[in-house]
Structure formats: structure tokens, C-alpha cells
């Protein structure tokens, strides 16, 4: 079973079953839509253009000195957009992938189902191939009629009910995406993760059969899911940090125990002040003074 991409993960978490996808074609992510520019203000109402009075040359119709209007400068031509070959290639790859998925999914459904539909009725106008969008719509119409019969509704009512369900799923997807954006921001700040770390986290979560979108929908946090997915790694990091701290403390204690203390110069002075006979310098000086008398 191919891995789900982010779009399918979100759809699955919102309550919609994932659609079997064709073999994926590697493509770079489509960049986000550019931020719309500020609206261009409406042109101001032009002031009245002075007209020279033919009866009074040099004056306008109001009797004021006539000043000829200054012609507006010609507008500069719009800059030619620079070509972006990388974007063009990316758009082409995405379009090719989408077209391939449409063909594969439509034909898989047609072969697996039971449809009294003639492919000849859904050919392209030029006759070069099948109109897969038209074929898919025809098969969906048959499926709706079968589902309507199973619940005792008309195809029109069944189609309306299913459209309501699709709208509800779409709203749920939008809410989940907003919650995910906020949760990802908090996770990146809490764990100091980079974009590559986030991609690996989503991949590892899906390999563990834990859809991050479903986790959010059920009231969980991405931090809890991250700690669950990488529990062994986090535990080992904690052990390594504790061992490193204990080792540093042991080395510091060992260095302090092996350090030879420096001598006290005061002790050397005291030792020199004591003579070999056990008399202090003070006693010797007192004895010498006595002898002089």
C-alpha cells in the first residue's frame, strides 16, 4: 500500500476514506499562493481643465491667467515577468501526476465495478482517447443510483445528501489544517525542530500507523505524539546526558582529590624561629640580653 501524502492524510482524518492513488511521480512541493498586493486605489476625479477665453487671449473662462494643462506622461510599460524554469517543470510534473492518477483510478474503478457503460460514449472529440473525467462522472452517477436504491431514496436526494456530507468533510479538513498549522508551530518551538525533522516525524508517525491529523482530531498534541514515536530515542538521550553529567562530576572530584596543596609560608617562619635546643627566637634574644648585663 503506497504511503499517504499530506493531502490524503488530512482527508482521512476528516472522515473521508483515502482514494487509491497511482504510482507517485516525484515532484517538488507546490509553492504557496503569493500574498495578494494591496488594492489599487481608484483614480481621483480629474479637476476641471482650464480653457483659454477666445475673447480675452491669455485668460481663461473664469478671468484668471490662462495656464496650459501639462500633458500626462506616458505610462511605463508593465515589466515582463521573468521566466521561472524550475516552477514550469514543477507545474508540469504535478499536472502529469494528476492526469496519471485520474486515468489509473478511473480505469481501476471501471474494471472492478459493474457498469453498463460503453467506453465509446466517452471518447474525446478528436477520437484520440477516452475522456476520463466524463467516464468518471458517468460511473459516479450509476453509483449514486445504486446507493439511493439501497436506502429507499431518489438519486437526486441521495446526491444532495452526499454533497452535504462532502461539505461537512471539507469544513472539518479546513479546521484540522488550522489546528495542524498551530500545533506544528508549537512543536517546532518546543523541540527546536527543522523542516527536515518535521518531514521525518510525519513519515515515522505514518509508519507507526499513527496519522498526525487524526491524533489532532482526537484531541491529542503533536508533542505527545512526538514523545511517543521517539520514546526510545528520547530515553537514550536522557541516559546519555545523565552519564555525561556523572562522568564530569567524577572527573572533577578526582582532580580535586589528587591536587597537592601548596605549603603555608607561615609554617616555615615558625619552624625557623625554633632553635635546635627547643628554644624560641624570643627566648634566645632574652637570654642574650641577660648575658650582656
C-alpha positions as CSV (number, residue, x, y, z in Angstrom):
1,X,0.0,0.0,0.0
2,X,1.5,3.3,-1.1
3,X,2.2,5.9,1.6
4,X,-0.3,8.6,2.1
5,X,0.7,12.1,1.3
6,X,-0.3,15.1,3.5
7,X,-3.5,15.8,1.4
8,X,-4.7,12.2,1.8
9,X,-3.7,12.1,5.5
10,X,-5.8,15.2,6.1
11,X,-8.8,13.8,4.1
12,X,-8.6,10.5,6.0
13,X,-8.5,12.3,9.4
14,X,-11.5,14.4,8.4
15,X,-13.6,11.3,7.8
16,X,-13.1,10.6,4.1
17,X,-11.6,7.3,3.0
18,X,-8.3,7.7,1.1
19,X,-8.5,7.2,-2.7
20,X,-6.2,4.6,-4.1
21,X,-3.5,6.6,-5.8
22,X,-1.4,5.8,-8.8
23,X,2.3,5.3,-8.6
24,X,3.6,8.6,-7.4
25,X,5.8,10.8,-9.6
26,X,8.4,12.7,-7.5
27,X,7.6,16.3,-7.6
28,X,8.7,19.3,-5.6
29,X,6.0,20.9,-3.3
30,X,3.9,23.5,-5.0
31,X,4.8,26.9,-3.5
32,X,2.1,28.7,-1.5
33,X,0.0,31.3,-3.3
34,X,1.6,34.7,-3.3
35,X,0.3,37.3,-0.8
36,X,-2.2,39.5,-2.8
37,X,-1.0,43.0,-3.3
38,X,-2.8,45.9,-1.8
39,X,-5.7,47.0,-3.9
40,X,-5.0,49.8,-6.4
41,X,-6.8,52.9,-5.3
42,X,-9.4,54.4,-7.7
43,X,-8.2,57.2,-9.8
44,X,-9.2,60.6,-8.3
45,X,-11.8,62.7,-10.1
46,X,-9.9,64.9,-12.5
47,X,-10.1,68.7,-11.9
48,X,-11.6,71.0,-14.4
49,X,-9.2,71.6,-17.3
50,X,-8.7,75.4,-17.9
51,X,-9.8,76.6,-21.3
52,X,-8.5,79.8,-22.8
53,X,-11.1,82.5,-23.4
54,X,-11.1,83.3,-27.1
55,X,-12.4,86.8,-26.4
56,X,-9.6,87.5,-23.9
57,X,-6.3,85.9,-25.0
58,X,-4.1,85.0,-22.1
59,X,-7.1,84.5,-19.7
60,X,-9.3,81.5,-19.0
61,X,-13.1,81.4,-19.0
62,X,-13.0,82.5,-15.3
63,X,-10.9,85.6,-16.0
64,X,-7.8,84.1,-14.4
65,X,-4.4,84.0,-16.2
66,X,-4.5,81.0,-18.6
67,X,-2.1,78.2,-17.8
68,X,-2.0,75.4,-20.4
69,X,-2.6,72.0,-18.9
70,X,0.5,69.7,-18.6
71,X,0.2,66.6,-20.6
72,X,0.2,63.4,-18.6
73,X,3.4,61.4,-19.1
74,X,3.1,58.1,-20.9
75,X,2.7,55.2,-18.5
76,X,5.7,52.9,-18.3
77,X,5.1,49.5,-19.9
78,X,4.4,46.7,-17.5
79,X,7.6,44.7,-16.7
80,X,7.8,41.4,-18.5
81,X,7.7,38.6,-15.9
82,X,11.0,36.7,-15.6
83,X,10.8,33.1,-16.7
84,X,11.0,30.5,-13.9
85,X,12.0,27.2,-15.5
86,X,12.0,25.4,-12.1
87,X,8.4,26.4,-11.5
88,X,7.4,25.4,-15.0
89,X,9.0,22.0,-14.6
90,X,7.3,21.5,-11.2
91,X,3.9,22.6,-12.5
92,X,4.3,20.2,-15.5
93,X,5.3,17.3,-13.2
94,X,2.3,18.0,-10.9
95,X,-0.1,18.2,-13.9
96,X,1.3,14.9,-15.2
97,X,0.9,13.2,-11.9
98,X,-2.6,14.4,-11.5
99,X,-3.5,13.2,-15.0
100,X,-1.9,9.8,-14.4
101,X,-3.9,9.4,-11.2
102,X,-7.1,10.2,-12.9
103,X,-6.5,7.6,-15.6
104,X,-5.4,4.9,-13.2
105,X,-8.1,5.5,-10.6
106,X,-10.9,5.7,-13.2
107,X,-9.9,2.6,-15.0
108,X,-9.4,0.6,-11.8
109,X,-12.9,1.6,-10.7
110,X,-14.4,0.7,-14.1
111,X,-12.7,-2.7,-14.2
112,X,-13.5,-3.6,-10.6
113,X,-17.2,-2.4,-10.8
114,X,-20.2,-3.5,-12.8
115,X,-21.1,-0.6,-15.2
116,X,-23.3,-0.8,-18.3
117,X,-21.3,2.0,-19.8
118,X,-19.8,2.0,-23.3
119,X,-16.3,3.5,-23.5
120,X,-17.2,4.6,-27.0
121,X,-19.7,7.1,-25.5
122,X,-16.9,8.8,-23.6
123,X,-14.3,9.4,-26.2
124,X,-12.5,12.7,-26.7
125,X,-13.9,14.9,-29.5
126,X,-10.8,14.2,-31.7
127,X,-11.1,10.5,-31.1
128,X,-7.6,10.1,-29.7
129,X,-8.5,8.6,-26.4
130,X,-11.0,8.3,-23.5
131,X,-12.4,11.3,-21.7
132,X,-11.7,10.1,-18.2
133,X,-13.5,12.9,-16.5
134,X,-16.7,12.2,-18.4
135,X,-16.3,8.4,-17.8
136,X,-15.7,9.0,-14.0
137,X,-18.8,11.3,-13.8
138,X,-21.0,8.6,-15.5
139,X,-19.8,5.9,-13.1
140,X,-20.4,8.1,-10.1
141,X,-24.0,8.7,-11.4
142,X,-24.5,4.9,-11.5
143,X,-23.0,4.5,-8.0
144,X,-25.3,7.2,-6.6
145,X,-28.3,5.5,-8.1
146,X,-27.3,2.2,-6.5
147,X,-26.8,3.7,-3.1
148,X,-30.1,5.6,-3.4
149,X,-31.9,2.4,-4.1
150,X,-30.3,0.7,-1.1
151,X,-31.7,3.3,1.3
152,X,-35.0,4.0,-0.4
153,X,-34.2,7.5,-1.8
154,X,-34.3,9.0,-5.2
155,X,-30.9,9.5,-6.9
156,X,-31.4,13.3,-6.6
157,X,-32.0,13.2,-2.9
158,X,-29.1,10.8,-2.4
159,X,-26.8,13.1,-4.4
160,X,-27.9,16.0,-2.2
161,X,-27.2,14.1,1.0
162,X,-23.8,13.0,-0.2
163,X,-23.0,16.6,-1.2
164,X,-23.9,17.8,2.3
165,X,-21.5,15.1,3.7
166,X,-18.8,16.2,1.4
167,X,-19.2,19.8,2.5
168,X,-19.0,18.8,6.2
169,X,-15.8,16.8,5.5
170,X,-14.3,19.8,3.7
171,X,-15.1,22.1,6.6
172,X,-13.6,19.6,9.0
173,X,-10.5,19.4,6.8
174,X,-10.1,23.2,7.0
175,X,-10.4,23.2,10.8
176,X,-7.9,20.3,11.1
177,X,-5.5,22.2,8.8
178,X,-5.7,25.3,11.0
179,X,-5.2,23.2,14.1
180,X,-2.2,21.4,12.5
181,X,-0.5,24.7,11.5
182,X,-0.7,25.9,15.1
183,X,0.4,22.5,16.5
184,X,3.4,22.4,14.2
185,X,4.5,25.9,15.2
186,X,4.3,24.9,18.9
187,X,6.2,21.6,18.2
188,X,9.0,23.3,16.3
189,X,9.5,25.9,19.1
190,X,9.3,23.3,21.9
191,X,11.6,20.7,20.3
192,X,13.7,23.1,18.2
193,X,13.0,21.1,15.0
194,X,13.9,22.0,11.5
195,X,11.8,21.4,8.4
196,X,13.6,18.1,7.7
197,X,12.9,16.9,11.2
198,X,9.2,17.6,10.7
199,X,9.1,15.6,7.5
200,X,10.8,12.7,9.2
201,X,8.4,12.9,12.1
202,X,5.3,12.7,9.7
203,X,6.9,9.8,7.9
204,X,7.8,7.9,11.1
205,X,4.3,8.6,12.5
206,X,2.6,7.0,9.5
207,X,5.0,4.1,9.6
208,X,3.8,3.6,13.1
209,X,0.2,3.7,11.9
210,X,-0.5,7.0,13.7
211,X,-1.9,9.7,11.5
212,X,-0.9,13.1,13.0
213,X,-4.1,14.7,11.7
214,X,-6.2,12.0,13.3
215,X,-4.2,12.5,16.5
216,X,-5.0,16.2,16.5
217,X,-8.7,15.5,15.6
218,X,-9.0,13.2,18.7
219,X,-7.7,16.0,21.0
220,X,-4.0,15.0,21.2
221,X,-1.0,17.2,20.9
222,X,1.9,16.8,18.5
223,X,4.3,17.0,21.4
224,X,2.8,13.9,23.0
225,X,2.8,12.1,19.6
226,X,6.4,13.1,19.1
227,X,7.4,11.7,22.5
228,X,5.5,8.5,21.8
229,X,7.1,8.0,18.4
230,X,10.6,8.7,19.6
231,X,10.3,7.3,23.2
232,X,13.3,5.1,22.9
233,X,15.4,7.8,21.3
234,X,14.4,10.3,24.0
235,X,15.1,7.8,26.8
236,X,18.5,7.0,25.4
237,X,19.3,10.8,25.1
238,X,18.3,11.2,28.7
239,X,20.6,8.3,29.8
240,X,23.5,9.7,27.7
241,X,23.0,13.2,29.3
242,X,22.9,11.7,32.8
243,X,26.0,9.6,32.2
244,X,27.9,12.6,30.8
245,X,26.9,14.7,33.9
246,X,28.0,12.0,36.3
247,X,31.3,11.5,34.4
248,X,32.1,15.2,34.5
249,X,31.4,15.3,38.3
250,X,33.6,12.2,38.9
251,X,36.5,13.7,36.9
252,X,36.2,17.0,38.8
253,X,36.2,15.2,42.2
254,X,39.1,13.0,41.2
255,X,41.1,16.0,40.1
256,X,40.4,17.8,43.4
257,X,41.5,14.7,45.4
258,X,44.8,14.3,43.5
259,X,45.7,18.0,43.7
260,X,48.8,18.6,46.1
261,X,48.1,21.6,48.4
262,X,50.7,24.3,48.4
263,X,52.9,24.9,51.5
264,X,51.9,27.5,54.1
265,X,54.7,30.2,54.3
266,X,53.7,31.0,57.8
267,X,54.6,27.5,59.0
268,X,58.1,27.9,57.5
269,X,58.6,31.1,59.5
270,X,57.6,29.4,62.7
271,X,59.9,26.4,62.1
272,X,62.9,28.8,61.5
273,X,62.0,30.7,64.7
274,X,62.5,27.5,66.8
275,X,66.2,26.6,67.6
276,X,67.6,23.1,67.7
277,X,67.5,23.1,71.5
278,X,63.8,23.7,71.6
279,X,64.1,27.4,72.5
280,X,62.2,30.0,70.5
281,X,63.8,33.0,69.0
282,X,62.2,35.2,71.6
283,X,63.7,33.1,74.4
284,X,67.2,33.2,72.8
285,X,67.0,37.0,72.4
286,X,66.0,37.4,76.1
287,X,68.9,35.1,77.2
288,X,71.4,37.1,75.1
289,X,70.3,40.3,76.7
290,X,70.7,38.9,80.1
291,X,74.2,37.8,79.4
292,X,75.2,41.3,78.3
293,X,74.4,42.6,81.7
